[in-house]
Amino acid sequence: MPDQSSKLDVLIAGAGYVGLASAVSIKQARPSLAVAVVDAAPPDVWQKDGRASAIAAAACRMLEQLDVWHRIEPEAQAITEMIITDSRTGDPVRPVFLTFDGEVAPGEPFAHMIANCDLNRALRERAAELGIDIIQGVGVQGFETDGGGITVHLADGATLRARLLVAADGVRSKLRDMAGIKTVHWDYGQSGIVCTVAHERPHNGRAVEHFFPAGPFAILPLKGNRSSLVWAERTEEAERLVKGDEMIFEAELERRFGLELGEIRVEDKPRAWPLGLTLSRSFVAPRVALAGDAAHGIHPIAGQGLNLGFKDVAALAEVIVEADRLGQDIGALDVLERYQQWRRFDTVQMGVTTDVLTRLFSNDVAPVRAARDFGLGLVERLPRLKDFFIRQAAGLSGNTPRLLKGEPI
């Protein structure tokens, strides 16, 4: 743990993938900066995370640049194809309206699936190599800012001094509240059921997203004959399913999963999380920057939550490192405003897009279904438009930070 009398340059609250990737990105590019991470969760909680995430091509490039990708690549499953259907749960046939090839360049898949615990472990290994302290099991209780920096009080009574505090403590960020930053939030009345399923036949890297009236049902390939499910369902129904009889859950799952991959078996305890849209009104405050879910929480319909977080990481690290090279105060508000200007519009745009998609596809209104199916069919027939959407999903469009291009800062 850093000495209380020493001054850090950057203190990051949150040891999830955003917090750890931020620490590694900054420290690797600027070894002279003193960087530490604090996290309120118990030391081993990350090892119990059974979820998996889709990592877009741009994020893979960043992880490769950070000397992390080679540690997780053996356990990563490339998504080689994606298909989208739109039907009711009981329909005997589920017509495919849209298909995507899985490459943004020859030999480069547009996304990989990776277990969250494997990603977290690899980032922790790299942080240890760079000499980044991770203070686990101790949260931030409060802080005060002044012209020279920020004084951070930890739950165990320790006090740390830094030039910048990065809040990467999740969608219910306490640090965001402490900084006085307000949010725009609404609930979709849906919960996302997450679990891992083993199946009889191989998926061959294919990802499938079924749009049902209650919400999207995504089957995402993992290593071996296994897939990760993200199943959006009305909150009351989701709670009934995850808390009820296992046989009822499996029966409802089979109705949605289908028979294409043969017999299925649930490998872990299904869990459900409420789904909503949360957008911070500001990404920065004096000596404080928000990153990841602390700045934005979106619906998983487009699978972009993790990748938005990595975009924050890459942009924030680039702003901080360039400011330090120029001899500027990395925690000054005018420096942090550059980060906000870079990320805020893109984040709001993605939030609005996922909100529209959620409302458009989570219903059974006949005219709306006809319109959206026509739209999906139109995209299927326009290769250039499909390429545009693939690059969007891969994180390679717009004003992309250097790390996401696979370039050093």
C-alpha positions in Angstrom: 0.0 0.0 0.0 1.4 3.5 -0.8 2.8 5.4 2.1 0.2 7.9 3.4 2.8 10.7 3.3 3.7 10.0 -0.3 1.9 11.8 -3.1 0.3 9.8 -6.0 -0.2 11.2 -9.4 -3.3 9.1 -10.2 -5.5 7.2 -7.8 -8.1 4.9 -9.4 -11.1 3.8 -7.5 -12.4 0.4 -8.9 -10.4 -2.7 -9.8 -12.6 -3.9 -12.6 -11.5 -4.0 -16.1 -11.8 -0.3 -16.6 -9.9 0.7 -13.4 -7.1 -1.8 -14.0 -6.8 -1.0 -17.7 -6.6 2.7 -16.9 -3.8 2.1 -14.4 -1.9 -0.1 -16.9 -2.4 2.3 -19.8 -1.1 5.3 -17.9 1.8 3.6 -16.1 3.0 1.8 -19.2 3.1 5.1 -21.3 4.5 7.2 -18.4 6.5 5.1 -15.9 7.4 8.2 -13.9 3.8 8.7 -12.8 2.8 7.2 -9.5 -0.4 5.2 -10.0 -2.4 3.1 -7.5 -5.8 1.4 -7.5 -8.2 1.0 -4.6 -11.3 -1.2 -4.5 -13.9 -1.8 -1.9 -14.6 -5.4 -2.9 -13.0 -8.3 -1.1 -9.7 -9.5 -2.5 -11.0 -12.6 -4.3 -14.4 -11.4 -5.5 -13.3 -11.0 -9.1 -12.4 -14.7 -9.2 -16.0 -15.6 -8.6 -17.3 -13.6 -11.6 -18.8 -16.2 -13.9 -19.8 -13.8 -16.6 -18.2 -13.3 -20.0 -17.8 -10.3 -22.2 -17.5 -9.5 -25.9 -14.2 -7.7 -26.6 -14.3 -5.7 -29.9 -11.4 -5.7 -32.3 -10.2 -2.2 -31.2 -10.2 -3.3 -27.6 -8.1 -6.4 -28.6 -5.6 -4.1 -30.3 -5.4 -2.0 -27.1 -4.9 -5.1 -24.9 -2.2 -6.3 -27.3 -0.4 -2.9 -27.0 -0.6 -3.2 -23.2 1.1 -6.6 -23.3 -2.1 -8.2 -22.0 -3.8 -9.9 -25.0 -1.3 -12.8 -25.2 -2.2 -13.8 -21.7 -5.9 -14.2 -22.5 -5.9 -15.1 -26.2 -5.7 -18.9 -25.5 -9.0 -18.7 -23.6 -10.7 -16.2 -26.0 -13.3 -17.4 -28.5 -13.4 -15.5 -31.8 -16.8 -14.6 -33.1 -16.7 -15.7 -36.7 -20.3 -14.9 -37.6 -23.4 -13.2 -36.2 -27.0 -13.7 -37.2 -30.1 -11.8 -36.1 -33.6 -13.1 -36.0 -37.0 -11.6 -35.1 -39.8 -13.8 -33.9 -42.1 -14.7 -31.1 -41.0 -17.3 -28.6 -43.4 -20.0 -29.8 -42.9 -19.5 -33.5 -41.9 -22.8 -35.2 -39.6 -20.9 -37.6 -37.2 -18.0 -36.8 -36.4 -16.2 -40.0 -32.9 -14.7 -40.2 -33.1 -11.1 -41.2 -29.4 -10.1 -40.9 -26.0 -11.8 -41.0 -22.5 -10.5 -40.4 -19.2 -12.0 -41.3 -16.9 -12.0 -38.3 -13.8 -10.1 -39.7 -12.9 -6.4 -40.0 -9.7 -7.4 -41.8 -8.3 -10.7 -43.0 -7.6 -12.8 -40.0 -8.9 -10.2 -37.5 -12.3 -11.1 -36.0 -14.6 -8.1 -35.1 -14.9 -9.5 -31.6 -13.9 -12.2 -29.1 -15.7 -13.6 -26.1 -13.6 -13.9 -22.9 -14.4 -14.8 -19.3 -14.4 -11.7 -17.1 -12.2 -13.4 -14.5 -9.6 -14.2 -17.2 -9.5 -10.6 -18.3 -9.3 -9.3 -14.8 -6.4 -11.8 -13.9 -4.4 -10.8 -17.0 -4.8 -7.0 -16.2 -3.7 -7.7 -12.6 -0.6 -9.6 -13.7 0.4 -6.7 -16.0 -0.3 -4.1 -13.2 2.0 -6.1 -10.9 4.8 -6.1 -13.5 4.5 -2.3 -13.8 4.6 -1.8 -10.0 1.1 -0.6 -9.6 -0.3 -1.0 -6.1 -3.8 -2.5 -5.8 -5.4 -1.8 -2.4 -8.2 -4.4 -2.2 -11.0 -4.5 0.3 -10.8 -0.7 1.2 -13.2 1.8 -0.4 -13.1 5.6 -0.7 -15.1 7.3 2.1 -14.7 10.9 1.0 -12.3 13.4 -0.5 -11.5 17.1 -0.6 -10.0 19.0 -3.5 -7.8 22.1 -3.5 -5.6 23.9 -6.0 -2.7 21.4 -5.6 -4.5 18.1 -5.7 -7.1 15.9 -4.0 -7.0 14.3 -0.5 -8.7 10.9 -0.5 -10.0 9.3 2.7 -10.2 5.5 2.8 -12.6 3.4 4.8 -9.8 2.0 7.0 -8.8 5.5 8.1 -5.9 6.0 5.7 -5.5 9.2 3.7 -3.9 9.4 0.3 -2.9 12.5 -1.7 -3.1 12.5 -5.5 -3.3 14.9 -8.4 -6.2 13.1 -10.0 -8.9 10.6 -8.8 -10.4 8.4 -11.5 -13.9 7.0 -10.5 -14.2 3.6 -12.1 -16.5 2.2 -9.4 -19.5 1.1 -11.5 -22.9 2.3 -12.5 -23.9 3.0 -8.9 -20.8 5.0 -8.4 -20.4 6.5 -4.9 -17.6 8.7 -6.1 -19.8 10.2 -8.8 -22.3 11.2 -6.0 -19.5 12.6 -3.8 -18.3 14.7 -6.7 -21.8 16.1 -7.0 -22.3 14.9 -10.6 -26.0 14.2 -11.5 -27.2 11.5 -13.9 -30.0 10.9 -16.3 -31.5 7.5 -15.7 -34.5 5.4 -16.6 -35.4 1.8 -16.1 -36.6 -0.5 -18.9 -38.6 -2.8 -16.7 -36.3 -5.6 -17.9 -33.6 -7.6 -16.2 -30.7 -9.4 -17.9 -30.4 -13.0 -17.1 -26.8 -14.2 -17.4 -25.6 -17.8 -17.4 -23.3 -20.2 -19.2 -24.7 -23.1 -21.2 -23.0 -26.3 -22.4 -24.4 -27.8 -25.6 -24.0 -31.0 -27.5 -22.8 -29.7 -30.9 -20.1 -27.0 -31.7 -21.2 -23.4 -32.3 -18.3 -22.8 -34.8 -17.9 -19.3 -33.4 -21.4 -18.2 -34.4 -23.2 -15.6 -32.2 -26.9 -15.4 -32.4 -29.3 -12.7 -31.2 -33.0 -13.5 -31.2 -35.3 -10.6 -30.8 -38.4 -11.7 -28.8 -41.2 -9.4 -27.6 -39.9 -9.4 -24.0 -36.4 -8.4 -25.1 -33.3 -9.8 -26.9 -31.9 -13.2 -26.2 -28.2 -13.5 -27.2 -26.2 -16.7 -27.5 -22.5 -15.8 -27.5 -19.8 -18.5 -28.2 -17.2 -19.5 -25.6 -14.3 -22.0 -25.8 -15.5 -25.5 -26.4 -19.1 -26.5 -26.7 -20.2 -23.7 -24.4 -22.0 -20.4 -24.8 -22.7 -17.4 -22.7 -26.3 -16.2 -22.5 -27.6 -12.6 -22.1 -31.3 -13.0 -21.8 -33.4 -9.8 -21.4 -36.8 -10.5 -19.8 -39.4 -8.5 -18.0 -38.2 -8.0 -14.5 -41.0 -9.9 -12.7 -40.6 -12.8 -15.1 -36.8 -12.8 -14.8 -36.9 -12.8 -11.0 -39.4 -15.7 -11.1 -37.2 -17.7 -13.4 -33.9 -17.3 -11.5 -35.4 -17.8 -8.1 -37.8 -20.6 -9.1 -37.5 -24.3 -9.9 -34.5 -25.3 -12.0 -36.6 -27.5 -14.3 -38.9 -24.6 -15.1 -35.9 -22.4 -15.9 -34.4 -25.0 -18.2 -37.7 -25.6 -20.0 -38.1 -21.8 -20.6 -34.5 -21.7 -21.7 -34.9 -24.5 -24.2 -37.9 -22.7 -25.8 -35.7 -19.8 -26.6 -32.4 -21.5 -27.2 -33.7 -23.9 -29.8 -32.4 -27.3 -30.9 -29.7 -26.3 -33.4 -26.9 -27.1 -30.9 -28.5 -30.2 -29.5 -29.1 -30.9 -25.9 -28.2 -28.1 -23.5 -27.2 -27.9 -19.8 -26.9 -24.9 -17.6 -23.4 -24.8 -16.0 -23.8 -22.2 -13.4 -26.4 -20.5 -11.2 -28.3 -18.0 -13.4 -28.3 -14.4 -12.1 -30.4 -11.4 -13.1 -29.5 -7.7 -13.2 -31.9 -4.8 -13.7 -31.5 -3.1 -17.1 -31.6 0.7 -17.6 -29.9 3.7 -19.1 -27.7 5.8 -17.0 -25.8 8.8 -18.4 -23.7 11.2 -16.3 -24.4 14.8 -16.9 -20.7 15.5 -16.7 -17.7 13.1 -17.0 -15.4 15.4 -14.9 -15.3 17.5 -11.8 -12.3 19.3 -10.2 -9.6 16.6 -9.8 -12.1 13.8 -10.7 -12.7 11.9 -13.9 -15.4 9.3 -14.5 -14.7 6.2 -16.6 -16.7 3.1 -17.6 -20.0 2.4 -16.0 -19.5 5.2 -13.6 -20.0 7.5 -16.6 -22.5 5.5 -18.5 -24.6 2.4 -18.2 -26.4 1.1 -21.3 -28.6 -1.8 -22.3 -26.6 -4.9 -23.5 -28.7 -5.1 -26.7 -25.7 -4.0 -28.8 -23.0 -5.6 -26.6 -21.0 -2.4 -26.3 -20.8 -1.8 -22.6 -17.3 -3.1 -22.1 -16.1 -1.5 -25.3 -17.4 1.9 -24.3 -15.5 1.5 -21.1 -12.3 0.7 -23.0 -12.8 3.7 -25.2 -12.9 5.8 -22.0 -9.7 4.2 -20.8 -7.8 4.8 -24.0 -9.0 8.5 -24.3 -8.3 9.3 -20.7 -4.8 7.7 -20.7 -3.9 9.6 -23.9 -5.1 13.0 -22.4 -3.3 12.4 -19.1 0.0 11.2 -20.7 0.1 14.0 -23.3 -0.6 16.6 -20.6 2.2 15.3 -18.4 4.6 15.3 -21.3 3.8 19.0 -21.8 4.3 19.8 -18.1 0.6 20.5 -17.5 -1.3 19.6 -14.3 -3.0 16.3 -15.2 -5.8 16.9 -12.7 -6.6 20.4 -13.8 -10.1 20.9 -15.1 -9.1 22.3 -18.5 -7.1 19.1 -19.1 -9.9 16.9 -18.0 -12.3 18.8 -20.2 -10.4 17.5 -23.2 -11.3 14.0 -22.1 -14.9 14.9 -21.6 -15.2 16.5 -25.1 -13.6 13.4 -26.6 -15.9 10.9 -25.0 -19.2 12.5 -24.1 -20.8 12.8 -27.5 -19.9 9.3 -28.5 -21.3 8.0 -25.2 -24.6 9.9 -25.5 -24.9 8.8 -29.1 -24.5 5.1 -28.1 -26.9 5.6 -25.2 -29.6 7.0 -27.5 -28.9 4.2 -30.1 -29.3 1.4 -27.6 -32.4 3.1 -26.1 -34.1 3.3 -29.5 -33.1 -0.3 -30.4 -34.4 -1.5 -27.0 -37.8 0.2 -27.5 -38.0 -0.8 -31.1 -37.3 -4.5 -30.6 -38.8 -5.2 -27.2 -42.4 -5.2 -28.2 -44.9 -7.2 -30.3 -46.8 -4.3 -32.1 -47.4 -5.6 -35.6 -46.6 -2.3 -37.6 -43.4 -1.8 -35.6 -42.4 -5.4 -36.2 -43.0 -5.0 -39.9 -41.0 -1.8 -40.0 -38.0 -3.1 -38.1 -37.9 -6.4 -40.1 -37.9 -4.3 -43.3 -35.0 -2.3 -41.9 -33.0 -5.4 -41.0 -33.7 -6.8 -44.5 -32.6 -3.5 -46.1 -29.2 -3.5 -44.2 -28.7 -7.2 -45.3 -28.9 -6.1 -48.9 -26.5 -3.2 -48.6 -22.9 -4.4 -48.2 -21.4 -1.0 -47.5 -23.9 -0.3 -44.8 -23.2 -3.7 -43.3 -19.4 -2.9 -43.3 -20.2 0.4 -41.6 -22.1 -1.4 -38.8 -19.3 -4.0 -38.4 -16.7 -1.2 -38.0 -18.9 0.4 -35.4 -19.3 -2.8 -33.5 -15.5 -3.4 -33.7 -14.9 0.1 -32.2 -12.9 1.3 -35.2 -15.0 4.2 -36.3 -14.9 7.9 -35.3 -12.1 9.7 -33.5 -10.3 6.6 -32.2 -7.6 6.9 -29.5 -4.2 5.6 -30.3 -4.4 2.5 -28.1 -7.5 1.3 -29.8 -5.7 1.5 -33.1 -3.0 -0.7 -31.6 -0.5 2.3 -31.4 1.4 3.4 -28.3 0.6 6.7 -26.6 
